[in-house]
Amino acid sequence: MQALPKITFFTVLCLSLTLIVACAHKDASFPKAAAPPVYDYPINNAYAATIIGTPAEMKVRYPDAIEADEEKLVVFPDRKIPEGFWYYNGLLYGQMLQDKAAPLVYLIGGTGAGYKSRFTVALANTLYNSGHHVIMLPSPTHANFIVTASANHFPGNGQTDAKDLYRVMTMIQKRVAQKRAITSTHIAGYSLGAWNAAFVSMLDEQEKKIGLDKTLLINPPLSLHSSILRLDEMLLQGLPGGIDELDTFLNRTMARLSQLRNDSDAFDLSNENMLLESYSRLNPTNDKMATTIGFAFRFSAANMIFTSDVMSHANYIYPSDRPFQSDTPLNDYMAMALRTGFGDYFKDIYTAYYMTNTPGLTYNELIGQSSLEPLRDWIASNPRIGLITNRDDIILAPGELATLESLFTGKSWIFPTGGHLGNIEHPAFAWRVANFFKGTQP
């Protein structure tokens, strides 16, 4: 078994600075203008936008920015959770409630995101400051969700994930209704969470347990399968020698960032523009930035795959006959998980499970189920669904944006720049999100 690349404090620090995990700007005021704010997002490189996000001085500001209350939900009371996951004794979600009757929005996080992720917090404050109750849900690919709220522990299937999310939402809906009056209920998600939101909304039309009104997809993939393969490829884009070169790449990155720290304050954690300053000085190539982004998603994949394997006893990485304890050595298992991409997960354990449990299902049909295209008729007939995304979103393959636009004809707003979620804290983007739920399409 090949060794895990050395993950030091500086590696984690680099990831925290460059891989889409910066804290949301807290002293943020939402524009009250009737017309949308000017879109003056300054970063034209899609990779750089994805990494850097919105410069601090341009972020939308909220006078009433708050932190969510953390809530815990026991979804399966009789579930036996391995001792090694002792800290996951319930599903954790965030809650922002108005002091009066208000519409409620469920917000689903992106790949591997917990409810406290930067993007979830930013969008939640946008919605809260526009007068909504907000429930912040982790992604079905987050370890906490896999352990406590997934029925089969194999995330990534639109219909199955929707059932898991819907089960959670119906339980939360009852809780919230006991505390506050709910005037209407909506759903939104970003990235993978946007993809999930579409399937949940369609399920609600069948089950009618909640009565979801509006559905907003923010920077979704068209095809989950296509996007995960692109992210796997990004990791290798700046590694000519393949995955074995990852350790060298990390060491070089640390050396360059350390030099910046010695030369200036560009590495100062108190400097909100640190990423922008570092980018301008390092001037990384697109390939290196792609690898950085791919590495962030690979970490999410490793955590998801390992957790899924332990909980399902799939015997893919972790031995199915070995109890998972808090003192279980994990180095070798995590080394293997880190070298296993989303595509490997889909091809191996995910496909094996769903094809075994769905007689007659083919591999190509399973891939087709990962796309929003089979939902075309439902989307076309639904006047309450909308799309907000960016023309240069890096998770979309050539031609996929055009397909999304055709799916959401008359229901979409496409920003010219921003990469994948890089402009989500820009006032113009936040205005579009809030305005959708105020009664108009994007």
C-alpha positions in Angstrom: 0.0 0.0 0.0 1.4 3.4 -1.0 2.1 5.9 1.7 -0.1 8.9 2.3 1.6 12.2 1.3 2.8 13.9 4.5 0.0 16.1 5.9 1.7 18.6 8.2 0.4 21.6 9.9 1.5 23.8 7.0 -0.3 21.5 4.6 -3.5 21.9 6.5 -2.9 25.7 6.8 -2.3 25.9 3.0 -5.5 24.0 2.4 -7.4 26.2 4.8 -6.2 29.3 3.0 -6.4 28.1 -0.6 -9.1 25.5 -0.7 -12.4 27.2 -0.3 -12.6 27.0 3.5 -12.1 30.6 4.7 -14.6 31.9 7.3 -17.5 34.0 6.1 -17.2 37.8 6.5 -19.2 38.4 9.7 -19.7 42.2 9.8 -21.4 42.0 6.6 -25.2 45.1 4.9 -27.5 43.6 2.4 -28.4 46.1 -0.3 -32.0 47.2 -0.2 -31.9 48.6 -3.7 -34.8 47.7 -6.0 -32.4 47.3 -8.9 -29.6 44.7 -8.7 -26.2 46.0 -7.6 -23.6 46.4 -10.3 -21.7 43.2 -11.0 -18.0 44.3 -10.8 -16.4 41.0 -9.7 -12.7 41.6 -10.5 -11.3 38.1 -11.0 -11.5 36.8 -14.6 -9.6 33.6 -14.1 -12.1 30.8 -13.2 -9.6 28.8 -11.2 -8.4 31.9 -9.3 -12.0 33.0 -8.6 -12.8 29.5 -7.3 -9.9 29.7 -4.8 -9.9 33.3 -3.9 -13.6 34.0 -3.7 -14.9 37.6 -3.3 -12.3 40.2 -2.1 -13.2 41.4 1.4 -14.0 45.0 0.4 -16.5 43.8 -2.2 -18.4 41.3 0.0 -22.1 41.9 0.7 -22.5 43.3 4.2 -25.3 42.4 6.6 -26.1 44.6 9.6 -27.9 41.6 11.2 -25.4 38.8 10.4 -25.8 36.1 13.0 -24.4 32.7 13.8 -26.7 29.8 13.4 -28.0 27.8 16.4 -26.6 24.3 16.3 -29.3 21.6 16.5 -29.1 17.9 16.7 -31.5 15.3 15.2 -31.6 11.6 15.9 -32.9 10.2 12.6 -32.5 6.4 13.3 -32.9 5.9 17.1 -32.0 2.2 16.9 -28.9 2.6 14.7 -25.7 1.2 16.2 -22.9 3.6 15.4 -19.3 2.3 15.5 -17.4 3.5 18.6 -14.9 5.2 16.3 -17.7 7.6 15.3 -18.6 8.3 18.9 -18.8 12.1 18.2 -21.6 11.5 15.6 -24.5 10.8 18.0 -26.9 12.8 15.9 -27.2 14.8 12.7 -26.0 18.3 13.2 -27.7 21.2 11.3 -27.9 24.9 11.6 -30.9 27.0 12.3 -31.6 30.8 11.9 -35.1 31.8 12.9 -36.8 35.1 12.6 -38.7 36.5 15.7 -42.0 36.4 13.7 -43.8 34.4 11.1 -41.7 34.1 8.0 -41.1 31.8 5.0 -38.6 29.0 5.6 -35.8 28.0 3.3 -33.9 24.7 3.5 -30.3 25.1 2.4 -28.2 22.1 1.3 -24.4 22.2 1.3 -22.1 21.2 -1.4 -19.7 18.2 -1.7 -18.5 17.1 1.7 -19.8 20.3 3.4 -21.1 20.5 6.9 -23.7 23.0 7.8 -21.0 25.5 9.0 -19.3 25.7 5.6 -18.3 29.1 4.3 -20.8 29.1 1.5 -23.7 27.8 3.6 -23.1 30.5 6.2 -22.9 33.2 3.5 -26.1 32.1 1.7 -27.9 31.6 5.1 -27.2 35.2 6.1 -28.4 36.4 2.7 -31.7 34.6 3.2 -32.0 35.5 6.9 -31.4 39.2 6.2 -34.1 39.1 3.5 -36.6 37.9 6.1 -36.5 34.1 6.0 -36.2 31.3 8.5 -33.2 29.2 7.4 -32.3 25.6 8.0 -28.7 24.8 7.1 -28.3 21.1 6.1 -25.0 19.2 5.6 -24.4 17.5 2.3 -25.4 13.8 2.1 -21.7 13.3 1.3 -20.6 14.7 4.7 -19.5 12.1 7.2 -22.0 13.2 9.8 -24.8 12.7 7.4 -23.5 9.3 6.2 -23.3 8.0 9.7 -26.5 9.4 11.2 -29.0 10.1 8.4 -28.2 7.9 5.3 -30.4 4.8 5.0 -27.8 2.8 3.0 -24.6 4.8 3.5 -23.9 5.1 -0.2 -24.3 8.8 -1.1 -24.4 10.1 -4.7 -27.8 8.8 -5.9 -30.3 11.5 -6.7 -33.4 9.6 -5.7 -31.9 7.9 -2.6 -30.2 11.0 -1.3 -33.5 12.9 -1.8 -35.3 10.3 0.4 -32.7 10.7 3.1 -32.8 14.5 3.0 -36.6 14.5 2.8 -36.8 12.3 5.9 -34.7 14.7 7.8 -36.6 17.8 6.5 -40.0 16.4 7.6 -38.7 15.9 11.1 -37.2 19.4 11.2 -40.3 20.9 9.8 -42.3 19.7 12.8 -39.7 21.1 15.2 -39.6 24.5 13.6 -43.4 24.7 13.4 -43.6 24.3 17.2 -41.3 27.4 17.6 -42.3 29.8 14.8 -45.1 30.3 12.3 -44.0 29.3 8.8 -45.7 31.1 5.9 -44.2 29.1 3.1 -41.4 26.6 2.6 -38.7 26.6 0.0 -35.4 24.8 -0.8 -32.0 25.8 -2.2 -28.6 24.3 -2.6 -25.2 25.1 -4.0 -22.9 22.8 -6.0 -23.9 19.2 -5.3 -26.5 20.5 -2.9 -28.2 22.3 -5.8 -28.4 19.0 -7.6 -29.8 17.4 -4.5 -32.4 20.2 -4.1 -33.9 19.4 -7.5 -34.5 15.7 -6.6 -35.9 16.7 -3.2 -38.3 19.2 -4.7 -39.5 16.6 -7.2 -40.0 14.0 -4.4 -42.0 16.5 -2.4 -44.5 16.9 -5.3 -45.1 13.2 -4.9 -45.1 12.9 -1.1 -46.7 16.2 -0.3 -45.5 16.1 3.3 -43.9 19.6 3.3 -45.3 21.5 0.4 -42.2 23.0 -1.0 -42.8 26.1 -3.1 -39.7 27.5 -4.7 -36.5 25.7 -5.6 -33.2 27.4 -6.4 -30.2 25.7 -7.8 -26.9 27.6 -7.3 -23.9 26.5 -9.4 -25.1 22.9 -9.8 -23.5 20.2 -11.9 -25.5 19.1 -14.9 -24.2 15.5 -14.5 -22.8 14.5 -11.2 -20.8 11.7 -12.9 -19.3 14.2 -15.4 -18.3 16.7 -12.7 -16.7 14.2 -10.4 -14.5 13.0 -13.2 -13.5 16.6 -14.0 -12.5 17.1 -10.4 -10.5 13.9 -10.3 -8.7 15.1 -13.5 -8.0 18.5 -12.0 -6.0 16.9 -9.2 -3.6 15.4 -11.8 -3.6 18.5 -14.0 -0.5 19.9 -12.3 1.1 16.6 -11.5 2.9 15.3 -14.6 4.1 12.3 -12.7 0.6 11.4 -11.5 -0.6 11.0 -7.9 2.8 9.9 -6.7 4.0 13.5 -7.3 1.5 15.0 -4.9 4.0 15.0 -2.0 6.4 17.0 -4.1 3.7 19.5 -5.2 2.7 20.1 -1.5 6.3 20.7 -0.4 6.9 23.2 -3.2 3.7 25.0 -2.4 4.6 25.2 1.3 8.0 26.6 0.4 6.6 29.3 -1.8 4.0 30.3 0.8 6.6 30.3 3.6 8.7 32.7 1.5 5.7 35.0 1.1 5.3 34.9 4.9 8.9 35.9 5.4 8.8 38.7 2.7 5.5 40.4 3.6 2.2 40.1 5.5 0.6 38.2 2.6 0.5 35.1 4.7 -1.1 36.9 7.7 -4.2 35.1 8.8 -5.7 38.4 10.0 -5.4 39.8 6.5 -8.7 39.1 4.7 -7.2 39.8 1.3 -4.3 37.3 1.9 -5.5 35.0 -0.8 -5.7 37.7 -3.4 -2.2 39.1 -2.4 -0.7 35.6 -2.4 -2.2 34.9 -5.8 -0.9 38.1 -7.3 2.6 37.4 -6.1 2.8 33.6 -6.7 1.2 33.9 -10.1 0.4 30.2 -10.2 -0.4 28.4 -13.5 -3.9 27.2 -14.3 -2.6 23.6 -13.9 -1.3 24.3 -10.4 -4.5 26.0 -9.4 -6.5 23.1 -10.8 -4.5 20.7 -8.7 -5.1 22.7 -5.6 -8.8 22.7 -6.2 -8.7 19.0 -7.1 -6.9 18.3 -3.9 -9.6 20.0 -1.8 -12.2 17.8 -3.4 -10.0 14.7 -3.1 -9.9 15.3 0.7 -13.7 15.4 0.7 -13.9 12.2 -1.4 -11.4 10.4 1.0 -13.5 11.3 4.0 -16.8 10.3 2.3 -15.4 7.0 0.9 -13.8 5.9 4.2 -17.0 6.7 6.1 -19.2 5.0 3.6 -17.0 1.9 3.6 -17.0 1.6 7.4 -20.7 2.1 7.8 -21.8 -0.2 4.9 -19.2 -2.9 5.6 -18.4 -2.8 1.9 -14.8 -4.1 2.6 -13.4 -1.7 0.0 -10.8 0.0 2.1 -11.6 -0.9 5.7 -11.9 -4.6 6.6 -15.6 -5.4 7.1 -14.8 -7.8 9.9 -12.8 -5.3 11.9 -14.6 -3.2 14.5 -13.9 0.6 14.0 -12.7 2.0 17.3 -11.6 5.4 18.4 -8.1 4.0 18.8 -7.9 2.3 15.4 -4.8 3.3 13.5 -6.0 5.1 10.4 -2.8 6.0 8.4 -2.9 3.1 6.0 -6.7 3.4 5.4 -6.6 7.1 4.9 -3.6 6.8 2.6 -5.7 4.4 0.4 -8.8 6.7 0.6 -6.8 9.7 -0.4 -5.7 7.9 -3.6 -9.2 6.9 -4.3 -11.1 9.5 -6.4 -14.8 10.1 -6.8 -14.7 8.2 -10.0 -13.2 5.2 -8.3 -16.0 5.3 -5.7 -18.7 5.5 -8.4 -17.2 2.7 -10.5 -16.5 0.3 -7.7 -18.6 0.3 -4.5 -21.4 2.7 -5.6 -22.0 0.8 -8.8 -21.7 -2.5 -7.2 -24.3 -1.6 -4.6 -26.9 -0.1 -6.9 -26.6 -2.7 -9.7 -26.9 -5.5 -7.2 -29.9 -4.0 -5.5 -31.6 -3.0 -8.8 -32.0 -6.0 -11.1 -31.6 -5.1 -14.8 -30.0 -1.7 -14.1 -27.0 -1.1 -16.4 -23.9 0.9 -15.8 -24.9 3.5 -18.5 -28.3 3.8 -17.0 -26.7 4.5 -13.6 -24.6 7.2 -15.1 -27.7 8.7 -16.8 -29.4 8.9 -13.4 -26.7 11.2 -12.2 -27.8 13.9 -14.6 -30.5 16.6 -14.4 -31.5 15.9 -18.0 -34.0 13.2 -17.1 -35.7 15.9 -15.1 -36.2 18.1 -18.2 -40.0 17.7 -18.4 -40.5 18.3 -14.7 -38.2 21.4 -14.8 -39.9 22.8 -17.9 -43.4 22.4 -16.3 -42.3 23.9 -12.9 -42.6 27.7 -12.8 -41.2 27.8 -9.3 -37.7 26.5 -10.0 -34.7 28.7 -10.9 -31.0 28.5 -11.7 -28.1 30.9 -10.8 -24.6 30.0 -12.0 -21.5 31.3 -13.7 -20.5 31.0 -17.4 -17.0 29.9 -16.4 -17.9 27.3 -13.7 -15.1 24.9 -13.7 -17.2 21.8 -12.8 -19.1 22.0 -16.1 -17.7 20.2 -19.2 -17.9 22.0 -22.6 -21.5 22.1 -23.7 -23.0 21.5 -20.3 -23.8 25.1 -19.5 -25.7 25.3 -22.8 -27.7 22.2 -21.7 -28.4 23.8 -18.3 -29.6 26.9 -20.0 -31.9 24.9 -22.2 -33.3 23.1 -19.2 -33.9 26.3 -17.4 -35.1 28.5 -20.3 -36.5 31.7 -18.9 -35.6 30.6 -15.3 -31.9 31.2 -15.1 -29.4 34.0 -14.4 -25.8 33.4 -15.7 -23.0 35.6 -14.3 -20.1 36.0 -16.8 -17.4 35.2 -14.2 -16.9 33.7 -10.8 -15.7 30.2 -11.4 -17.3 27.7 -9.1 -18.9 29.7 -6.3 -16.2 32.3 -6.2 -18.7 35.2 -6.5 -21.3 33.9 -4.0 -20.6 36.7 -1.5 -20.7 39.5 -4.2 -23.7 41.8 -3.6 -25.0 41.2 -7.1 -25.0 37.4 -6.6 -26.6 37.7 -3.1 -29.3 40.1 -4.6 -30.2 37.5 -7.2 -30.5 34.8 -4.5 -32.7 36.9 -2.2 -34.8 38.3 -5.1 -35.7 34.8 -6.3 -37.4 34.0 -3.0 -39.1 37.4 -2.9 -41.3 36.6 -5.8 -39.4 36.8 -9.0 -37.3 34.5 -11.1 -33.5 35.0 -11.2 
